[in-house]
């Protein structure tokens, strides 16, 4: 029995390693979407949790980001809700998101064109139960630190929402290619995604709060950006590949409290 167990464990590890090896930096870039794109089948309809981060994580005396209200980012006409350094927001939908052909969802942020794109980036995480989240494998190819008002090339980033003026298309199948353990064991069911969480990137690439991409490289984002609108400013999350309609998720007490942080 011990040999069988060891063989099974070894085989599982090899399969996981092989799956992870399928996801590499090949220069891939996400698709960009306009809000009026007919491919967008549904929009986030409820904010389950909003946790604001500080305006500048290295100067807590400035307080947290505060621009926008939770409901502002809902629907097709959403407006910015600022997350602050390392803040996050979780939304849910009237339909399940499924891993289908091509892109499955789109994240919109308040980016604008100016000798490149002024962007404030965020990681994208998905969940079937609202508790266990799988993070899309993100890539950052920019090695230099953007200043507070510096722009970047969208092609330097992959699976980091906010890198376009329009919306960033996300393909859930990347989680399979990356060998995500929660997807592999079925905890996160890519045919039944009910929650999307956006997590602000702390772009201070040489500081103690640096955040890292799938390959361990620091993600370069404008820093510092003190002010009430600090951090990623999502303006909506849309569904392309939609599954069955779902009832509104029951909100936990901690989630209710999170709306007012």
C-alpha positions as CSV (number, residue, x, y, z in Angstrom):
1,X,0.0,0.0,0.0
2,X,2.8,2.4,0.8
3,X,4.3,1.9,-2.7
4,X,0.9,2.6,-4.2
5,X,0.5,5.8,-2.1
6,X,4.0,7.0,-3.0
7,X,3.5,6.3,-6.7
8,X,0.2,8.1,-6.7
9,X,1.7,11.1,-4.9
10,X,4.6,11.2,-7.3
11,X,2.3,10.9,-10.2
12,X,0.1,13.7,-8.9
13,X,3.1,16.0,-8.4
14,X,4.4,15.3,-11.9
15,X,1.0,16.1,-13.3
16,X,0.8,19.3,-11.4
17,X,4.3,20.3,-12.5
18,X,3.4,19.5,-16.1
19,X,0.3,21.6,-15.9
20,X,2.2,24.5,-14.5
21,X,4.8,24.2,-17.2
22,X,2.0,24.9,-19.7
23,X,1.8,28.5,-18.5
24,X,4.8,30.6,-19.4
25,X,5.6,34.1,-20.4
26,X,5.3,34.0,-24.2
27,X,4.5,37.7,-24.6
28,X,0.8,37.1,-24.5
29,X,-1.5,40.1,-24.0
30,X,-5.2,40.2,-22.9
31,X,-7.9,41.4,-25.3
32,X,-9.3,44.9,-24.8
33,X,-13.1,45.4,-24.7
34,X,-15.4,48.4,-25.1
35,X,-18.4,48.6,-22.7
36,X,-20.8,48.5,-25.6
37,X,-19.3,45.2,-26.9
38,X,-22.3,42.9,-27.7
39,X,-20.2,40.0,-26.3
40,X,-20.8,41.3,-22.8
41,X,-23.8,39.2,-21.5
42,X,-24.2,40.4,-17.9
43,X,-22.6,42.7,-15.3
44,X,-21.7,42.4,-11.6
45,X,-24.9,43.1,-9.7
46,X,-23.8,43.1,-6.0
47,X,-20.8,44.1,-4.0
48,X,-20.2,41.4,-1.4
49,X,-17.2,43.0,0.3
50,X,-15.1,46.1,0.0
51,X,-11.9,46.5,2.0
52,X,-10.1,49.8,1.3
53,X,-6.3,50.0,1.6
54,X,-4.2,53.0,2.7
55,X,-3.5,55.9,0.4
56,X,0.1,55.1,0.8
57,X,1.0,51.9,2.7
58,X,4.3,53.5,3.9
59,X,2.5,56.5,5.4
60,X,-0.6,55.2,7.3
61,X,-1.2,58.7,8.7
62,X,-2.8,59.7,5.4
63,X,-5.7,57.3,6.0
64,X,-7.4,55.0,3.5
65,X,-8.6,55.6,0.0
66,X,-12.2,56.8,0.0
67,X,-13.4,57.7,-3.5
68,X,-16.6,56.2,-4.7
69,X,-19.2,54.0,-3.0
70,X,-19.5,50.2,-3.3
71,X,-22.5,50.2,-5.6
72,X,-20.9,52.7,-8.0
73,X,-19.0,49.9,-9.9
74,X,-22.1,47.8,-10.6
75,X,-23.8,47.5,-14.0
76,X,-22.9,48.7,-17.4
77,X,-22.6,52.4,-16.4
78,X,-20.3,51.8,-13.4
79,X,-18.0,54.6,-12.1
80,X,-14.7,54.3,-10.1
81,X,-14.4,52.9,-6.6
82,X,-10.9,53.4,-5.3
83,X,-9.3,50.5,-3.5
84,X,-6.1,52.0,-2.0
85,X,-2.8,50.2,-1.7
86,X,-3.6,46.4,-1.4
87,X,-7.3,47.0,-1.0
88,X,-9.8,44.6,-2.6
89,X,-13.4,44.3,-3.7
90,X,-15.5,41.2,-4.3
91,X,-18.6,41.2,-6.6
92,X,-21.1,38.6,-7.6
93,X,-23.4,38.2,-10.6
94,X,-27.0,37.3,-11.7
95,X,-25.5,34.4,-13.6
96,X,-22.6,32.0,-13.1
97,X,-19.4,32.6,-15.1
98,X,-18.2,29.6,-16.9
99,X,-14.9,28.6,-18.6
100,X,-16.0,28.7,-22.3
101,X,-14.3,29.5,-25.6
102,X,-11.9,32.5,-25.3
103,X,-12.4,35.2,-22.7
104,X,-14.9,34.6,-20.0
105,X,-15.1,37.9,-18.2
106,X,-13.9,41.5,-18.5
107,X,-12.7,43.9,-15.9
108,X,-13.0,47.7,-16.4
109,X,-10.9,50.3,-14.7
110,X,-10.5,54.0,-14.9
111,X,-7.5,54.1,-17.1
112,X,-6.8,56.8,-19.7
113,X,-4.5,57.3,-22.7
114,X,-1.6,59.7,-22.3
115,X,1.6,58.8,-24.1
116,X,0.8,55.2,-23.3
117,X,-1.9,54.2,-20.8
118,X,-2.1,55.6,-17.2
119,X,-3.1,52.4,-15.4
120,X,-3.6,51.3,-11.8
121,X,-3.5,47.5,-11.8
122,X,-5.2,44.8,-9.9
123,X,-5.0,41.0,-9.6
124,X,-8.1,39.0,-10.6
125,X,-9.3,36.2,-8.4
126,X,-12.4,33.9,-8.8
127,X,-14.4,31.7,-6.5
128,X,-17.3,29.3,-6.5
129,X,-18.1,29.6,-2.8
130,X,-17.0,33.1,-1.9
131,X,-14.4,31.7,0.5
132,X,-11.7,30.0,-1.6
133,X,-10.3,32.2,-4.4
134,X,-7.9,31.2,-7.2
135,X,-5.8,34.1,-8.6
136,X,-5.3,34.3,-12.3
137,X,-1.6,33.9,-13.2
138,X,-0.4,37.4,-13.8
139,X,2.6,38.6,-15.7
140,X,4.6,41.8,-15.5
141,X,7.4,42.5,-18.0
142,X,8.1,46.1,-16.9
143,X,11.2,46.2,-14.7
144,X,11.3,49.9,-13.9
145,X,9.3,51.8,-11.3
146,X,6.5,54.1,-12.7
147,X,6.2,57.4,-10.9
148,X,2.9,58.7,-9.6
149,X,1.8,60.0,-13.1
150,X,3.9,57.7,-15.4
151,X,2.2,55.7,-18.1
152,X,3.0,52.2,-19.3
153,X,2.6,49.9,-22.3
154,X,-0.4,47.5,-22.0
155,X,1.7,44.8,-23.7
156,X,3.9,44.7,-20.6
157,X,1.2,43.1,-18.6
158,X,-1.0,40.0,-18.7
159,X,-3.9,39.0,-16.5
160,X,-3.5,42.3,-14.6
161,X,-6.8,44.2,-14.8
162,X,-6.6,47.9,-15.6
163,X,-3.9,47.8,-18.2
164,X,-6.2,49.2,-20.9
165,X,-8.4,52.2,-21.4
166,X,-11.1,49.7,-22.1
167,X,-11.8,46.5,-20.3
168,X,-9.3,43.7,-19.8
169,X,-10.5,40.3,-21.1
170,X,-9.8,37.3,-18.8
171,X,-9.7,33.7,-19.8
172,X,-10.4,31.3,-16.9
173,X,-8.6,28.5,-18.7
174,X,-5.3,30.1,-17.7
175,X,-5.9,28.7,-14.2
176,X,-5.9,25.2,-15.7
177,X,-2.7,25.9,-17.6
178,X,-1.1,27.3,-14.5
179,X,-2.0,24.1,-12.5
180,X,-3.9,26.0,-9.8
181,X,-4.4,23.6,-6.9
182,X,-7.9,24.9,-6.0
183,X,-9.0,24.4,-9.6
184,X,-7.3,21.0,-9.8
185,X,-9.1,19.6,-6.8
186,X,-12.5,21.1,-7.7
187,X,-12.7,23.6,-4.9
188,X,-12.9,26.4,-7.5
189,X,-15.3,25.1,-10.2
190,X,-14.5,26.9,-13.5
191,X,-18.0,25.9,-14.7
192,X,-19.6,27.7,-11.7
193,X,-17.8,30.9,-10.8
194,X,-20.1,33.1,-8.7
195,X,-17.5,35.6,-7.3
196,X,-14.8,37.8,-8.7
197,X,-12.3,39.6,-6.4
198,X,-10.1,42.4,-7.5
199,X,-7.0,43.1,-5.4
200,X,-5.0,46.3,-5.9
201,X,-1.4,45.9,-6.9
202,X,1.1,47.7,-4.6
203,X,3.4,48.8,-7.3
204,X,6.4,49.8,-5.1
205,X,8.7,47.3,-6.8
206,X,11.7,47.8,-4.4
207,X,9.7,48.4,-1.2
208,X,8.5,46.1,1.6
209,X,5.0,46.0,0.2
210,X,5.9,45.0,-3.3
211,X,3.5,42.5,-5.0
212,X,4.6,39.8,-7.4
213,X,3.5,38.1,-10.6
214,X,3.1,34.4,-11.3
215,X,6.9,34.1,-12.0
216,X,8.0,36.0,-8.9
217,X,8.7,39.3,-10.6
218,X,7.6,42.5,-8.8
219,X,4.6,44.2,-10.5
220,X,5.4,47.8,-11.5
221,X,2.5,50.2,-10.9
222,X,2.5,54.0,-10.3
223,X,3.8,54.7,-6.8
224,X,3.2,56.6,-4.6
225,X,-0.4,57.8,-5.5
226,X,-1.6,59.4,-2.2
227,X,-5.1,60.8,-2.3
228,X,-8.7,59.7,-1.9
229,X,-8.6,57.9,-5.3
230,X,-5.4,56.0,-4.5
231,X,-5.0,52.5,-5.9
232,X,-6.9,50.6,-8.5
233,X,-10.3,52.2,-9.5
234,X,-12.5,49.4,-10.9
235,X,-15.6,50.6,-12.8
236,X,-17.3,47.3,-13.6
237,X,-17.0,43.6,-14.2
238,X,-18.8,42.0,-17.1
239,X,-19.5,38.4,-18.0
240,X,-19.0,36.9,-21.5
241,X,-19.5,33.2,-21.0
242,X,-22.5,32.9,-18.8
243,X,-24.0,29.8,-17.2
244,X,-27.2,29.4,-15.3
245,X,-29.0,32.2,-13.5
246,X,-28.3,32.2,-9.7
247,X,-30.0,33.7,-6.7
248,X,-28.3,36.5,-4.9
249,X,-25.6,35.1,-2.6
250,X,-26.3,35.3,1.1
251,X,-24.1,37.9,2.7
252,X,-22.1,37.0,5.8
253,X,-22.0,39.5,8.7
254,X,-18.3,40.1,8.0
255,X,-19.2,40.9,4.3
256,X,-21.8,43.3,5.4
257,X,-19.4,45.1,7.7
258,X,-16.8,45.1,4.9
259,X,-19.0,47.4,2.8
260,X,-18.4,50.2,5.4
261,X,-14.7,49.9,5.9
